[in-house]
Amino acid sequence: MNFIGKVVVLLKEGVFDPQGVTIKNALHNLSFSQVSRVRTGKYFEVEFEADSESEAENQLKSMCQELLSNPVIEEYSFQVETE
Amino acid sequence: MNFIGKVVVLLKEGVFDPQGVTIKNALHNLSFSQVSRVRTGKYFEVEFEADSESEAENQLKSMCQELLSNPVIEEYSFQVETE
């Protein structure tokens, strides 16, 4: 079966996010003064084969831990969809 | 009312994504040979105030078009949640 894993990787709460601060300030300069905070992160769509949805979730979890995220400073979340 | 806008920005289909190719190759080297494709993108969480959900959606759409995405090569999608 073919799956698409949709992965979001964010800096953990408490880790300084200078890109988010810069984007918030840029939005203020564009008159979006109602913005109080911006968090930035990475997004991945991974297309892969697996025998079942639970196996797909296990495989994607391993990919997140081994390559897609840095567990020291980042947290990840994902959902798996059938293609 | 306080809202959180969750924005995903991806390269349009057809735009070369060298980072995605690199990650796919790295996953193959880590024995995830079942991966056929990786798309990379950006993710933003924007916390802001608006009077209603429809106004929040309109504001976030403007932010995406004016700053968060490059409409020449990128496409965006978002959802708005009440905080």
Backbone of each chain as nested JSON, in Angstrom:
{
  "chains": [
    {"id": "A", "residues": [
      {"number": 1, "name": "MET", "atoms": {"N": [0.84, -1.198, 0.0], "CA": [0.0, 0.0, 0.0], "C": [0.876, 1.251, 0.0]}},
      {"number": 2, "name": "ASN", "atoms": {"N": [0.387, 2.278, -0.68], "CA": [1.123, 3.555, -0.726], "C": [0.564, 4.527, 0.304]}},
      {"number": 3, "name": "PHE", "atoms": {"N": [1.467, 5.163, 1.014], "CA": [1.068, 6.121, 2.042], "C": [1.754, 7.46, 1.81]}},
      {"number": 4, "name": "ILE", "atoms": {"N": [1.114, 8.518, 2.303], "CA": [1.768, 9.823, 2.384], "C": [1.827, 10.198, 3.858]}},
      {"number": 5, "name": "GLY", "atoms": {"N": [3.043, 10.425, 4.346], "CA": [3.211, 10.912, 5.708], "C": [3.398, 12.409, 5.693]}},
      {"number": 6, "name": "LYS", "atoms": {"N": [2.594, 13.11, 6.47], "CA": [2.695, 14.576, 6.557], "C": [3.291, 14.93, 7.916]}},
      {"number": 7, "name": "VAL", "atoms": {"N": [4.501, 15.465, 7.895], "CA": [5.293, 15.659, 9.107], "C": [5.494, 17.151, 9.362]}},
      {"number": 8, "name": "VAL", "atoms": {"N": [5.243, 17.581, 10.593], "CA": [5.551, 18.947, 11.022], "C": [6.624, 18.873, 12.101]}},
      {"number": 9, "name": "VAL", "atoms": {"N": [7.699, 19.625, 11.92], "CA": [8.777, 19.686, 12.906], "C": [8.862, 21.119, 13.422]}},
      {"number": 10, "name": "LEU", "atoms": {"N": [8.715, 21.294, 14.727], "CA": [8.761, 22.62, 15.357], "C": [9.863, 22.648, 16.401]}},
      {"number": 11, "name": "LEU", "atoms": {"N": [10.431, 23.83, 16.622], "CA": [11.322, 23.993, 17.765], "C": [10.517, 23.757, 19.04]}},
      {"number": 12, "name": "LYS", "atoms": {"N": [11.141, 23.098, 20.012], "CA": [10.452, 22.889, 21.283], "C": [10.126, 24.222, 21.932]}},
      {"number": 13, "name": "GLU", "atoms": {"N": [9.059, 24.236, 22.735], "CA": [8.721, 25.421, 23.522], "C": [9.933, 25.792, 24.374]}},
      {"number": 14, "name": "GLY", "atoms": {"N": [10.31, 27.063, 24.376], "CA": [11.435, 27.501, 25.179], "C": [12.714, 27.65, 24.378]}},
      {"number": 15, "name": "VAL", "atoms": {"N": [12.774, 27.025, 23.188], "CA": [13.945, 27.209, 22.33], "C": [13.722, 28.494, 21.519]}},
      {"number": 16, "name": "PHE", "atoms": {"N": [14.695, 29.374, 21.532], "CA": [14.552, 30.671, 20.881], "C": [14.391, 30.499, 19.366]}},
      {"number": 17, "name": "ASP", "atoms": {"N": [13.422, 31.189, 18.795], "CA": [13.051, 31.054, 17.386], "C": [13.223, 32.416, 16.707]}},
      {"number": 18, "name": "PRO", "atoms": {"N": [14.475, 32.793, 16.358], "CA": [14.702, 34.138, 15.808], "C": [13.979, 34.375, 14.494]}},
      {"number": 19, "name": "GLN", "atoms": {"N": [13.808, 33.308, 13.696], "CA": [13.092, 33.478, 12.427], "C": [11.632, 33.862, 12.687]}},
      {"number": 20, "name": "GLY", "atoms": {"N": [11.042, 33.247, 13.712], "CA": [9.661, 33.583, 14.059], "C": [9.527, 35.021, 14.517]}},
      {"number": 21, "name": "VAL", "atoms": {"N": [10.502, 35.495, 15.298], "CA": [10.465, 36.886, 15.763], "C": [10.59, 37.843, 14.577]}},
      {"number": 22, "name": "THR", "atoms": {"N": [11.491, 37.517, 13.649], "CA": [11.678, 38.361, 12.466], "C": [10.397, 38.434, 11.645]}},
      {"number": 23, "name": "ILE", "atoms": {"N": [9.739, 37.285, 11.47], "CA": [8.501, 37.27, 10.675], "C": [7.403, 38.047, 11.394]}},
      {"number": 24, "name": "LYS", "atoms": {"N": [7.312, 37.908, 12.71], "CA": [6.313, 38.689, 13.454], "C": [6.555, 40.18, 13.245]}},
      {"number": 25, "name": "ASN", "atoms": {"N": [7.812, 40.62, 13.355], "CA": [8.107, 42.045, 13.162], "C": [7.785, 42.493, 11.735]}},
      {"number": 26, "name": "ALA", "atoms": {"N": [8.08, 41.63, 10.765], "CA": [7.773, 41.98, 9.373], "C": [6.264, 42.11, 9.178]}},
      {"number": 27, "name": "LEU", "atoms": {"N": [5.491, 41.227, 9.823], "CA": [4.023, 41.317, 9.717], "C": [3.527, 42.613, 10.348]}},
      {"number": 28, "name": "HIS", "atoms": {"N": [4.133, 43.001, 11.484], "CA": [3.749, 44.286, 12.1], "C": [4.016, 45.437, 11.135]}},
      {"number": 29, "name": "ASN", "atoms": {"N": [5.165, 45.379, 10.459], "CA": [5.497, 46.45, 9.511], "C": [4.536, 46.488, 8.326]}},
      {"number": 30, "name": "LEU", "atoms": {"N": [3.912, 45.337, 8.033], "CA": [2.915, 45.286, 6.95], "C": [1.509, 45.571, 7.49]}},
      {"number": 31, "name": "SER", "atoms": {"N": [1.409, 46.139, 8.69], "CA": [0.139, 46.529, 9.324], "C": [-0.648, 45.369, 9.905]}},
      {"number": 32, "name": "PHE", "atoms": {"N": [-0.04, 44.177, 10.031], "CA": [-0.723, 43.098, 10.738], "C": [-0.333, 43.171, 12.22]}},
      {"number": 33, "name": "SER", "atoms": {"N": [-0.743, 44.268, 12.878], "CA": [-0.289, 44.498, 14.251], "C": [-1.001, 43.595, 15.251]}},
      {"number": 34, "name": "GLN", "atoms": {"N": [-2.031, 42.868, 14.798], "CA": [-2.771, 41.979, 15.694], "C": [-2.039, 40.665, 15.952]}},
      {"number": 35, "name": "VAL", "atoms": {"N": [-0.888, 40.464, 15.293], "CA": [-0.143, 39.213, 15.452], "C": [0.69, 39.283, 16.733]}},
      {"number": 36, "name": "SER", "atoms": {"N": [0.516, 38.288, 17.612], "CA": [1.251, 38.303, 18.88], "C": [2.453, 37.359, 18.87]}},
      {"number": 37, "name": "ARG", "atoms": {"N": [2.434, 36.37, 17.984], "CA": [3.535, 35.41, 17.979], "C": [3.54, 34.634, 16.678]}},
      {"number": 38, "name": "VAL", "atoms": {"N": [4.756, 34.29, 16.211], "CA": [4.9, 33.398, 15.056], "C": [5.895, 32.309, 15.431]}},
      {"number": 39, "name": "ARG", "atoms": {"N": [5.503, 31.064, 15.241], "CA": [6.439, 29.938, 15.383], "C": [6.745, 29.424, 13.986]}},
      {"number": 40, "name": "THR", "atoms": {"N": [8.021, 29.154, 13.714], "CA": [8.373, 28.61, 12.412], "C": [8.778, 27.15, 12.558]}},
      {"number": 41, "name": "GLY", "atoms": {"N": [8.584, 26.417, 11.491], "CA": [8.947, 25.013, 11.512], "C": [9.157, 24.484, 10.118]}},
      {"number": 42, "name": "LYS", "atoms": {"N": [9.371, 23.182, 10.048], "CA": [9.594, 22.527, 8.764], "C": [8.435, 21.578, 8.499]}},
      {"number": 43, "name": "TYR", "atoms": {"N": [8.193, 21.348, 7.222], "CA": [7.108, 20.464, 6.816], "C": [7.639, 19.494, 5.767]}},
      {"number": 44, "name": "PHE", "atoms": {"N": [7.299, 18.226, 5.901], "CA": [7.728, 17.215, 4.932], "C": [6.531, 16.359, 4.523]}},
      {"number": 45, "name": "GLU", "atoms": {"N": [6.445, 16.058, 3.247], "CA": [5.526, 15.024, 2.778], "C": [6.364, 13.864, 2.259]}},
      {"number": 46, "name": "VAL", "atoms": {"N": [6.198, 12.702, 2.889], "CA": [6.999, 11.526, 2.557], "C": [6.073, 10.486, 1.922]}},
      {"number": 47, "name": "GLU", "atoms": {"N": [6.346, 10.119, 0.68], "CA": [5.567, 9.074, 0.007], "C": [6.335, 7.77, 0.114]}},
      {"number": 48, "name": "PHE", "atoms": {"N": [5.671, 6.752, 0.644], "CA": [6.374, 5.485, 0.844], "C": [5.387, 4.326, 0.877]}},
      {"number": 49, "name": "GLU", "atoms": {"N": [5.958, 3.109, 0.763], "CA": [5.157, 1.892, 0.779], "C": [5.256, 1.217, 2.137]}},
      {"number": 50, "name": "ALA", "atoms": {"N": [4.147, 0.642, 2.566], "CA": [4.163, -0.161, 3.793], "C": [3.019, -1.16, 3.693]}},
      {"number": 51, "name": "ASP", "atoms": {"N": [3.099, -2.206, 4.508], "CA": [2.096, -3.268, 4.421], "C": [0.777, -2.892, 5.088]}},
      {"number": 52, "name": "SER", "atoms": {"N": [0.845, -2.009, 6.082], "CA": [-0.384, -1.646, 6.797], "C": [-0.22, -0.244, 7.363]}},
      {"number": 53, "name": "GLU", "atoms": {"N": [-1.321, 0.336, 7.829], "CA": [-1.255, 1.685, 8.355], "C": [-0.412, 1.73, 9.632]}},
      {"number": 54, "name": "SER", "atoms": {"N": [-0.514, 0.708, 10.469], "CA": [0.268, 0.741, 11.709], "C": [1.755, 0.596, 11.399]}},
      {"number": 55, "name": "GLU", "atoms": {"N": [2.096, -0.231, 10.397], "CA": [3.498, -0.339, 10.021], "C": [3.986, 0.988, 9.438]}},
      {"number": 56, "name": "ALA", "atoms": {"N": [3.129, 1.65, 8.643], "CA": [3.5, 2.949, 8.065], "C": [3.788, 3.96, 9.173]}},
      {"number": 57, "name": "GLU", "atoms": {"N": [2.956, 3.957, 10.21], "CA": [3.177, 4.902, 11.316], "C": [4.489, 4.611, 12.037]}},
      {"number": 58, "name": "ASN", "atoms": {"N": [4.786, 3.333, 12.233], "CA": [6.051, 2.99, 12.89], "C": [7.251, 3.414, 12.056]}},
      {"number": 59, "name": "GLN", "atoms": {"N": [7.167, 3.174, 10.736], "CA": [8.281, 3.548, 9.864], "C": [8.492, 5.061, 9.864]}},
      {"number": 60, "name": "LEU", "atoms": {"N": [7.38, 5.802, 9.778], "CA": [7.501, 7.259, 9.719], "C": [8.058, 7.801, 11.035]}},
      {"number": 61, "name": "LYS", "atoms": {"N": [7.648, 7.196, 12.146], "CA": [8.186, 7.609, 13.445], "C": [9.708, 7.431, 13.476]}},
      {"number": 62, "name": "SER", "atoms": {"N": [10.181, 6.303, 12.947], "CA": [11.636, 6.081, 12.9], "C": [12.318, 7.134, 12.025]}},
      {"number": 63, "name": "MET", "atoms": {"N": [11.712, 7.451, 10.878], "CA": [12.312, 8.47, 10.001], "C": [12.408, 9.814, 10.717]}},
      {"number": 64, "name": "CYS", "atoms": {"N": [11.355, 10.163, 11.467], "CA": [11.365, 11.435, 12.2], "C": [12.49, 11.44, 13.225]}},
      {"number": 65, "name": "GLN", "atoms": {"N": [12.636, 10.33, 13.948], "CA": [13.631, 10.288, 15.02], "C": [15.054, 10.224, 14.482]}},
      {"number": 66, "name": "GLU", "atoms": {"N": [15.246, 9.541, 13.343], "CA": [16.608, 9.329, 12.846], "C": [17.081, 10.446, 11.929]}},
      {"number": 67, "name": "LEU", "atoms": {"N": [16.161, 11.11, 11.222], "CA": [16.637, 12.078, 10.232], "C": [15.857, 13.394, 10.208]}},
      {"number": 68, "name": "LEU", "atoms": {"N": [14.536, 13.322, 10.256], "CA": [13.756, 14.525, 9.936], "C": [13.745, 15.554, 11.061]}},
      {"number": 69, "name": "SER", "atoms": {"N": [13.965, 15.112, 12.293], "CA": [13.976, 16.072, 13.396], "C": [15.232, 15.89, 14.245]}},
      {"number": 70, "name": "ASN", "atoms": {"N": [15.568, 16.944, 14.953], "CA": [16.658, 16.898, 15.929], "C": [16.019, 16.846, 17.309]}},
      {"number": 71, "name": "PRO", "atoms": {"N": [15.972, 15.658, 17.936], "CA": [15.194, 15.521, 19.175], "C": [15.693, 16.371, 20.337]}},
      {"number": 72, "name": "VAL", "atoms": {"N": [16.902, 16.917, 20.226], "CA": [17.405, 17.76, 21.311], "C": [16.625, 19.073, 21.382]}},
      {"number": 73, "name": "ILE", "atoms": {"N": [16.351, 19.66, 20.226], "CA": [15.71, 20.988, 20.241], "C": [14.382, 21.02, 19.506]}},
      {"number": 74, "name": "GLU", "atoms": {"N": [14.001, 19.92, 18.853], "CA": [12.777, 19.958, 18.041], "C": [11.786, 18.88, 18.483]}},
      {"number": 75, "name": "GLU", "atoms": {"N": [10.512, 19.149, 18.199], "CA": [9.474, 18.148, 18.399], "C": [8.78, 17.925, 17.061]}},
      {"number": 76, "name": "TYR", "atoms": {"N": [8.253, 16.73, 16.869], "CA": [7.596, 16.448, 15.594], "C": [6.201, 15.904, 15.833]}},
      {"number": 77, "name": "SER", "atoms": {"N": [5.373, 16.064, 14.815], "CA": [4.06, 15.415, 14.811], "C": [3.801, 15.0, 13.379]}},
      {"number": 78, "name": "PHE", "atoms": {"N": [2.991, 13.99, 13.199], "CA": [2.712, 13.562, 11.818], "C": [1.354, 12.915, 11.722]}},
      {"number": 79, "name": "GLN", "atoms": {"N": [0.851, 12.832, 10.507], "CA": [-0.29, 11.974, 10.223], "C": [0.009, 11.202, 8.952]}},
      {"number": 80, "name": "VAL", "atoms": {"N": [-0.54, 10.002, 8.887], "CA": [-0.32, 9.133, 7.738], "C": [-1.628, 9.01, 6.975]}},
      {"number": 81, "name": "GLU", "atoms": {"N": [-1.574, 9.235, 5.673], "CA": [-2.774, 9.098, 4.842], "C": [-2.517, 8.066, 3.755]}},
      {"number": 82, "name": "THR", "atoms": {"N": [-3.578, 7.354, 3.396], "CA": [-3.464, 6.43, 2.273], "C": [-3.484, 7.233, 0.992]}},
      {"number": 83, "name": "GLU", "atoms": {"N": [-2.581, 6.867, 0.069], "CA": [-2.471, 7.658, -1.153], "C": [-3.639, 7.357, -2.095]}}
    ]},
    {"id": "B", "residues": [
      {"number": 1, "name": "MET", "atoms": {"N": [-11.216, 37.856, 19.822], "CA": [-10.957, 36.423, 19.926], "C": [-9.535, 36.125, 19.466]}},
      {"number": 2, "name": "ASN", "atoms": {"N": [-8.919, 35.13, 20.115], "CA": [-7.568, 34.717, 19.748], "C": [-7.612, 33.497, 18.832]}},
      {"number": 3, "name": "PHE", "atoms": {"N": [-6.82, 33.554, 17.788], "CA": [-6.766, 32.452, 16.829], "C": [-5.33, 31.988, 16.635]}},
      {"number": 4, "name": "ILE", "atoms": {"N": [-5.206, 30.724, 16.231], "CA": [-3.921, 30.212, 15.766], "C": [-4.099, 29.779, 14.318]}},
      {"number": 5, "name": "GLY", "atoms": {"N": [-3.304, 30.38, 13.439], "CA": [-3.32, 29.97, 12.037], "C": [-2.172, 29.019, 11.785]}},
      {"number": 6, "name": "LYS", "atoms": {"N": [-2.492, 27.856, 11.229], "CA": [-1.458, 26.858, 10.914], "C": [-1.277, 26.824, 9.407]}},
      {"number": 7, "name": "VAL", "atoms": {"N": [-0.098, 27.262, 8.959], "CA": [0.147, 27.493, 7.535], "C": [1.205, 26.522, 7.025]}},
      {"number": 8, "name": "VAL", "atoms": {"N": [0.922, 25.873, 5.907], "CA": [1.914, 25.035, 5.221], "C": [2.217, 25.666, 3.873]}},
      {"number": 9, "name": "VAL", "atoms": {"N": [3.5, 25.876, 3.584], "CA": [3.926, 26.43, 2.296], "C": [4.785, 25.385, 1.598]}},
      {"number": 10, "name": "LEU", "atoms": {"N": [4.369, 24.989, 0.404], "CA": [5.089, 23.972, -0.378], "C": [5.491, 24.553, -1.714]}},
      {"number": 11, "name": "LEU", "atoms": {"N": [6.589, 24.059, -2.277], "CA": [6.903, 24.389, -3.658], "C": [5.8, 23.84, -4.558]}},
      {"number": 12, "name": "LYS", "atoms": {"N": [5.437, 24.612, -5.589], "CA": [4.432, 24.123, -6.525], "C": [4.91, 22.858, -7.204]}},
      {"number": 13, "name": "GLU", "atoms": {"N": [3.954, 22.006, -7.594], "CA": [4.287, 20.816, -8.376], "C": [5.052, 21.252, -9.618]}},
      {"number": 14, "name": "GLY", "atoms": {"N": [6.153, 20.59, -9.913], "CA": [6.93, 20.941, -11.098], "C": [8.137, 21.798, -10.792]}},
      {"number": 15, "name": "VAL", "atoms": {"N": [8.143, 22.443, -9.616], "CA": [9.317, 23.214, -9.22], "C": [10.304, 22.25, -8.554]}},
      {"number": 16, "name": "PHE", "atoms": {"N": [11.539, 22.274, -9.024], "CA": [12.543, 21.331, -8.523], "C": [12.801, 21.56, -7.032]}},
      {"number": 17, "name": "ASP", "atoms": {"N": [12.83, 20.458, -6.284], "CA": [12.951, 20.501, -4.829], "C": [14.213, 19.723, -4.427]}},
      {"number": 18, "name": "PRO", "atoms": {"N": [15.403, 20.338, -4.57], "CA": [16.641, 19.598, -4.31], "C": [16.758, 19.114, -2.871]}},
      {"number": 19, "name": "GLN", "atoms": {"N": [16.199, 19.863, -1.924], "CA": [16.25, 19.442, -0.528], "C": [15.466, 18.137, -0.338]}},
      {"number": 20, "name": "GLY", "atoms": {"N": [14.318, 18.049, -1.023], "CA": [13.52, 16.825, -0.949], "C": [14.262, 15.628, -1.514]}},
      {"number": 21, "name": "VAL", "atoms": {"N": [14.978, 15.839, -2.637], "CA": [15.746, 14.747, -3.24], "C": [16.854, 14.299, -2.297]}},
      {"number": 22, "name": "THR", "atoms": {"N": [17.526, 15.273, -1.68], "CA": [18.612, 14.953, -0.742], "C": [18.099, 14.143, 0.439]}},
      {"number": 23, "name": "ILE", "atoms": {"N": [16.941, 14.549, 0.966], "CA": [16.377, 13.825, 2.115], "C": [15.95, 12.417, 1.709]}},
      {"number": 24, "name": "LYS", "atoms": {"N": [15.362, 12.287, 0.524], "CA": [14.987, 10.948, 0.052], "C": [16.228, 10.059, -0.029]}},
      {"number": 25, "name": "ASN", "atoms": {"N": [17.319, 10.576, -0.598], "CA": [18.545, 9.778, -0.712], "C": [19.098, 9.42, 0.673]}},
      {"number": 26, "name": "ALA", "atoms": {"N": [19.027, 10.374, 1.59], "CA": [19.522, 10.097, 2.949], "C": [18.669, 9.011, 3.608]}},
      {"number": 27, "name": "LEU", "atoms": {"N": [17.354, 9.033, 3.383], "CA": [16.488, 7.986, 3.952], "C": [16.838, 6.622, 3.35]}},
      {"number": 28, "name": "HIS", "atoms": {"N": [17.132, 6.605, 2.034], "CA": [17.545, 5.334, 1.417], "C": [18.818, 4.818, 2.083]}},
      {"number": 29, "name": "ASN", "atoms": {"N": [19.76, 5.731, 2.333], "CA": [21.013, 5.315, 2.976], "C": [20.789, 4.791, 4.391]}},
      {"number": 30, "name": "LEU", "atoms": {"N": [19.692, 5.241, 5.027], "CA": [19.353, 4.757, 6.366], "C": [18.449, 3.52, 6.301]}},
      {"number": 31, "name": "SER", "atoms": {"N": [18.37, 2.891, 5.13], "CA": [17.596, 1.659, 4.903], "C": [16.094, 1.877, 4.772]}},
      {"number": 32, "name": "PHE", "atoms": {"N": [15.665, 3.123, 4.612], "CA": [14.245, 3.344, 4.321], "C": [14.067, 3.361, 2.801]}},
      {"number": 33, "name": "SER", "atoms": {"N": [14.324, 2.205, 2.168], "CA": [14.337, 2.165, 0.7], "C": [12.926, 2.2, 0.123]}},
      {"number": 34, "name": "GLN", "atoms": {"N": [11.903, 2.077, 0.996], "CA": [10.525, 2.099, 0.515], "C": [10.024, 3.511, 0.211]}},
      {"number": 35, "name": "VAL", "atoms": {"N": [10.868, 4.529, 0.47], "CA": [10.449, 5.918, 0.236], "C": [10.614, 6.257, -1.238]}},
      {"number": 36, "name": "SER", "atoms": {"N": [9.547, 6.743, -1.873], "CA": [9.624, 7.053, -3.299], "C": [9.777, 8.555, -3.554]}},
      {"number": 37, "name": "ARG", "atoms": {"N": [9.379, 9.382, -2.597], "CA": [9.461, 10.821, -2.838], "C": [9.358, 11.567, -1.521]}},
      {"number": 38, "name": "VAL", "atoms": {"N": [10.082, 12.695, -1.424], "CA": [9.949, 13.588, -0.275], "C": [9.745, 15.002, -0.806]}},
      {"number": 39, "name": "ARG", "atoms": {"N": [8.712, 15.658, -0.326], "CA": [8.52, 17.09, -0.621], "C": [8.834, 17.863, 0.656]}},
      {"number": 40, "name": "THR", "atoms": {"N": [9.577, 18.954, 0.522], "CA": [9.874, 19.766, 1.696], "C": [9.097, 21.078, 1.62]}},
      {"number": 41, "name": "GLY", "atoms": {"N": [8.813, 21.618, 2.782], "CA": [8.085, 22.873, 2.834], "C": [8.326, 23.578, 4.143]}},
      {"number": 42, "name": "LYS", "atoms": {"N": [7.624, 24.682, 4.301], "CA": [7.746, 25.47, 5.522], "C": [6.434, 25.416, 6.284]}},
      {"number": 43, "name": "TYR", "atoms": {"N": [6.546, 25.581, 7.587], "CA": [5.359, 25.541, 8.441], "C": [5.398, 26.743, 9.376]}},
      {"number": 44, "name": "PHE", "atoms": {"N": [4.265, 27.412, 9.538], "CA": [4.182, 28.562, 10.437], "C": [2.95, 28.423, 11.324]}},
      {"number": 45, "name": "GLU", "atoms": {"N": [3.113, 28.763, 12.585], "CA": [1.955, 28.952, 13.462], "C": [1.888, 30.429, 13.83]}},
      {"number": 46, "name": "VAL", "atoms": {"N": [0.792, 31.07, 13.451], "CA": [0.626, 32.502, 13.663], "C": [-0.474, 32.713, 14.697]}},
      {"number": 47, "name": "GLU", "atoms": {"N": [-0.136, 33.337, 15.821], "CA": [-1.138, 33.65, 16.843], "C": [-1.559, 35.098, 16.67]}},
      {"number": 48, "name": "PHE", "atoms": {"N": [-2.857, 35.317, 16.528], "CA": [-3.321, 36.687, 16.282], "C": [-4.756, 36.844, 16.739]}},
      {"number": 49, "name": "GLU", "atoms": {"N": [-5.163, 38.114, 16.828], "CA": [-6.528, 38.452, 17.231], "C": [-7.36, 38.826, 16.02]}},
      {"number": 50, "name": "ALA", "atoms": {"N": [-8.635, 38.439, 16.069], "CA": [-9.574, 38.867, 15.024], "C": [-10.967, 38.833, 15.624]}},
      {"number": 51, "name": "ASP", "atoms": {"N": [-11.893, 39.532, 14.99], "CA": [-13.244, 39.626, 15.544], "C": [-14.074, 38.377, 15.296]}},
      {"number": 52, "name": "SER", "atoms": {"N": [-13.764, 37.653, 14.233], "CA": [-14.555, 36.469, 13.914], "C": [-13.683, 35.489, 13.149]}},
      {"number": 53, "name": "GLU", "atoms": {"N": [-14.182, 34.259, 12.984], "CA": [-13.38, 33.26, 12.281], "C": [-13.21, 33.63, 10.82]}},
      {"number": 54, "name": "SER", "atoms": {"N": [-14.256, 34.181, 10.195], "CA": [-14.119, 34.529, 8.773], "C": [-13.131, 35.676, 8.603]}},
      {"number": 55, "name": "GLU", "atoms": {"N": [-13.139, 36.645, 9.549], "CA": [-12.157, 37.723, 9.456], "C": [-10.754, 37.168, 9.664]}},
      {"number": 56, "name": "ALA", "atoms": {"N": [-10.614, 36.215, 10.59], "CA": [-9.301, 35.607, 10.826], "C": [-8.79, 34.927, 9.556]}},
      {"number": 57, "name": "GLU", "atoms": {"N": [-9.682, 34.223, 8.86], "CA": [-9.266, 33.543, 7.624], "C": [-8.819, 34.546, 6.565]}},
      {"number": 58, "name": "ASN", "atoms": {"N": [-9.564, 35.655, 6.453], "CA": [-9.185, 36.676, 5.466], "C": [-7.834, 37.294, 5.8]}},
      {"number": 59, "name": "GLN", "atoms": {"N": [-7.612, 37.577, 7.094], "CA": [-6.338, 38.178, 7.492], "C": [-5.18, 37.228, 7.223]}},
      {"number": 60, "name": "LEU", "atoms": {"N": [-5.385, 35.941, 7.566], "CA": [-4.293, 34.984, 7.383], "C": [-3.993, 34.793, 5.89]}},
      {"number": 61, "name": "LYS", "atoms": {"N": [-5.037, 34.814, 5.069], "CA": [-4.826, 34.702, 3.62], "C": [-3.955, 35.858, 3.127]}},
      {"number": 62, "name": "SER", "atoms": {"N": [-4.228, 37.065, 3.619], "CA": [-3.408, 38.215, 3.218], "C": [-1.962, 38.034, 3.669]}},
      {"number": 63, "name": "MET", "atoms": {"N": [-1.757, 37.545, 4.898], "CA": [-0.385, 37.331, 5.382], "C": [0.345, 36.333, 4.485]}},
      {"number": 64, "name": "CYS", "atoms": {"N": [-0.362, 35.263, 4.083], "CA": [0.261, 34.255, 3.219], "C": [0.668, 34.867, 1.894]}},
      {"number": 65, "name": "GLN", "atoms": {"N": [-0.22, 35.686, 1.326], "CA": [0.056, 36.237, -0.001], "C": [1.12, 37.322, 0.047]}},
      {"number": 66, "name": "GLU", "atoms": {"N": [1.156, 38.093, 1.148], "CA": [2.072, 39.236, 1.188], "C": [3.445, 38.887, 1.741]}},
      {"number": 67, "name": "LEU", "atoms": {"N": [3.523, 37.87, 2.611], "CA": [4.816, 37.622, 3.246], "C": [5.204, 36.141, 3.347]}},
      {"number": 68, "name": "LEU", "atoms": {"N": [4.267, 35.293, 3.745], "CA": [4.674, 33.939, 4.134], "C": [4.993, 33.028, 2.956]}},
      {"number": 69, "name": "SER", "atoms": {"N": [4.44, 33.336, 1.782], "CA": [4.733, 32.496, 0.619], "C": [5.154, 33.364, -0.556]}},
      {"number": 70, "name": "ASN", "atoms": {"N": [5.855, 32.741, -1.479], "CA": [6.222, 33.38, -2.738], "C": [5.313, 32.793, -3.816]}},
      {"number": 71, "name": "PRO", "atoms": {"N": [4.267, 33.538, -4.221], "CA": [3.256, 32.932, -5.103], "C": [3.78, 32.522, -6.472]}},
      {"number": 72, "name": "VAL", "atoms": {"N": [4.983, 32.956, -6.837], "CA": [5.534, 32.549, -8.134], "C": [5.883, 31.058, -8.118]}},
      {"number": 73, "name": "ILE", "atoms": {"N": [6.473, 30.585, -7.016], "CA": [6.946, 29.196, -7.006], "C": [6.329, 28.37, -5.886]}},
      {"number": 74, "name": "GLU", "atoms": {"N": [5.556, 28.998, -5.001], "CA": [5.038, 28.257, -3.846], "C": [3.514, 28.298, -3.786]}},
      {"number": 75, "name": "GLU", "atoms": {"N": [2.958, 27.289, -3.143], "CA": [1.53, 27.272, -2.859], "C": [1.363, 27.143, -1.348]}},
      {"number": 76, "name": "TYR", "atoms": {"N": [0.259, 27.686, -0.829], "CA": [0.065, 27.618, 0.608], "C": [-1.299, 27.034, 0.928]}},
      {"number": 77, "name": "SER", "atoms": {"N": [-1.405, 26.485, 2.118], "CA": [-2.71, 26.076, 2.638], "C": [-2.688, 26.384, 4.122]}},
      {"number": 78, "name": "PHE", "atoms": {"N": [-3.852, 26.579, 4.706], "CA": [-3.868, 26.888, 6.134], "C": [-5.169, 26.448, 6.766]}},
      {"number": 79, "name": "GLN", "atoms": {"N": [-5.15, 26.339, 8.074], "CA": [-6.389, 26.213, 8.823], "C": [-6.303, 27.144, 10.028]}},
      {"number": 80, "name": "VAL", "atoms": {"N": [-7.456, 27.649, 10.428], "CA": [-7.527, 28.587, 11.542], "C": [-8.219, 27.882, 12.705]}},
      {"number": 81, "name": "GLU", "atoms": {"N": [-7.601, 27.939, 13.866], "CA": [-8.206, 27.332, 15.056], "C": [-8.382, 28.392, 16.131]}},
      {"number": 82, "name": "THR", "atoms": {"N": [-9.448, 28.247, 16.929], "CA": [-9.628, 29.135, 18.061], "C": [-8.673, 28.71, 19.161]}},
      {"number": 83, "name": "GLU", "atoms": {"N": [-8.042, 29.717, 19.767], "CA": [-7.015, 29.378, 20.765], "C": [-7.679, 28.929, 22.061]}}
    ]}
  ]
}
